[in-house]
Amino acid sequence: MNDRPDPPRSAPRPPAPHPDPWDTVDRLYDWLESHNRRAPREALLLRMLKLSEEVGEVSEAVIGAMGQNPRKGASHTWDDVRAELCDVIVTAMVALRTLTPDAEAVLAAHLRRVADRSEIPVPEGGRPERAAPEGDRSKTGVPEGG
């Protein structure tokens, strides 16, 4: 018995000037599904548990970047932390795509609700151009590229 809908494979998106994260997520989802040999519920559970693994790697990187483990010292950099955070985001996006083929719309709608709760404006119809970040981490004490 299949408790999870088996949505059709994702249609390729047109090329964009910068790689479209959702195109990559769709391709990762398709790749994972093509290699899956587990029952649908088990595969879904394991995909969700993968998030915990990735969050643990963020914790490990932060501890290493701060040199908090006396045995290991400064075993990671803040670039490692940033990379691990990206892994969490990608893993969550793939997990969401596993639950729905409309993951992009689901996330966009959720972000709008979060923005509404936070009373910050969200432009309709896409993301406006943003200036490059200044790299000022003075409030957090986290070095840029460190």
C-alpha positions as CSV (number, residue, x, y, z in Angstrom):
1,M,0.0,0.0,0.0
2,N,1.3,3.4,-1.0
3,D,0.5,6.1,1.6
4,R,2.3,8.8,-0.3
5,P,1.2,10.0,-3.7
6,D,3.7,9.2,-6.4
7,P,3.7,12.5,-8.4
8,P,4.9,12.5,-12.0
9,R,8.6,13.3,-12.7
10,S,9.3,17.0,-12.8
11,A,9.3,18.8,-16.1
12,P,12.6,20.6,-16.8
13,R,12.5,24.3,-16.3
14,P,13.9,26.7,-18.8
15,P,17.5,27.8,-18.3
16,A,18.0,30.8,-16.1
17,P,20.9,33.2,-15.9
18,H,21.7,31.8,-12.4
19,P,20.9,28.2,-11.6
20,D,17.3,27.9,-10.4
21,P,17.4,26.2,-7.0
22,W,14.1,24.5,-7.6
23,D,15.3,23.0,-10.8
24,T,18.2,21.6,-8.9
25,V,15.9,20.3,-6.2
26,D,13.7,18.7,-8.8
27,R,16.7,16.9,-10.3
28,L,18.0,15.8,-6.9
29,Y,14.5,14.5,-6.1
30,D,14.3,12.6,-9.4
31,W,17.8,11.2,-8.8
32,L,17.0,10.1,-5.3
33,E,13.8,8.5,-6.4
34,S,15.5,6.6,-9.2
35,H,17.9,5.0,-6.7
36,N,15.3,4.4,-4.0
37,R,14.7,0.7,-3.2
38,R,12.7,1.2,0.0
39,A,8.9,1.2,0.6
40,P,7.4,4.7,0.1
41,R,6.7,5.4,3.8
42,E,10.2,4.2,4.8
43,A,11.8,6.3,2.1
44,L,9.8,9.4,3.2
45,L,10.8,8.8,6.9
46,L,14.5,8.5,6.0
47,R,14.4,11.6,3.9
48,M,12.9,13.6,6.8
49,L,15.4,12.1,9.2
50,K,18.2,13.3,6.9
51,L,17.4,16.8,8.1
52,S,18.4,15.9,11.7
53,E,21.7,14.6,10.4
54,E,22.4,17.8,8.5
55,V,21.5,20.0,11.5
56,G,23.9,17.9,13.6
57,E,26.6,18.7,11.1
58,V,25.9,22.4,11.5
59,S,26.3,22.0,15.3
60,E,29.6,20.2,14.8
61,A,30.9,22.9,12.5
62,V,29.9,25.7,14.9
63,I,31.6,23.9,17.8
64,G,34.7,23.4,15.6
65,A,34.7,27.0,14.3
66,M,34.6,28.2,17.9
67,G,37.3,25.8,19.0
68,Q,35.0,24.6,21.8
69,N,36.2,21.0,21.8
70,P,39.6,20.9,23.6
71,R,40.5,17.6,22.0
72,K,39.9,18.9,18.4
73,G,40.6,22.6,18.8
74,A,39.5,24.8,15.8
75,S,38.5,21.9,13.5
76,H,36.2,23.9,11.3
77,T,35.8,27.4,9.8
78,W,32.8,29.7,9.4
79,D,32.9,28.8,5.7
80,D,32.2,25.2,6.9
81,V,29.3,26.4,9.0
82,R,27.9,28.3,6.0
83,A,28.3,25.2,3.8
84,E,26.5,23.0,6.4
85,L,23.7,25.5,6.7
86,C,23.3,25.3,2.9
87,D,23.1,21.5,3.2
88,V,20.3,21.9,5.7
89,I,18.4,24.2,3.3
90,V,18.9,21.9,0.3
91,T,17.9,18.8,2.3
92,A,14.8,20.6,3.6
93,M,13.9,21.6,0.1
94,V,14.2,18.1,-1.2
95,A,12.2,16.8,1.8
96,L,9.4,19.3,0.9
97,R,9.6,18.3,-2.7
98,T,9.2,14.7,-1.6
99,L,5.9,15.6,0.1
100,T,4.6,17.7,-2.9
101,P,5.4,18.4,-6.5
102,D,4.4,22.0,-5.7
103,A,7.2,22.6,-3.2
104,E,8.1,26.0,-4.6
105,A,4.6,27.3,-4.3
106,V,4.2,25.8,-0.8
107,L,7.4,27.5,0.4
108,A,6.5,30.8,-1.2
109,A,3.1,30.8,0.5
110,H,4.6,29.9,3.8
111,L,7.2,32.7,3.5
112,R,4.4,35.1,2.8
113,R,2.6,34.0,6.0
114,V,5.8,34.3,8.0
115,A,6.4,37.8,6.5
116,D,2.8,38.8,7.3
117,R,3.3,37.6,10.9
118,S,6.6,39.5,11.1
119,E,5.0,42.6,9.5
120,I,7.7,42.8,6.8
121,P,6.8,43.7,3.2
122,V,7.1,40.9,0.6
123,P,6.9,42.0,-3.0
124,E,4.4,40.2,-5.3
125,G,5.8,38.5,-8.4
126,G,9.2,37.6,-7.4
127,R,12.3,38.7,-5.6
128,P,13.6,42.2,-6.3
129,E,17.3,42.8,-7.1
130,R,19.4,43.0,-4.0
131,A,22.6,44.8,-3.4
132,A,25.6,42.5,-2.7
133,P,26.1,42.0,1.1
134,E,28.7,44.3,2.7
135,G,30.2,41.4,4.6
136,D,29.7,43.3,7.9
137,R,29.4,40.7,10.6
138,S,30.3,43.1,13.5
139,K,27.0,42.3,15.3
140,T,27.6,38.6,15.3
141,G,31.4,38.5,15.6
142,V,31.4,35.9,12.7
143,P,34.2,36.6,10.3
144,E,33.3,36.7,6.6
145,G,35.1,33.9,4.7
146,G,36.8,32.8,7.9
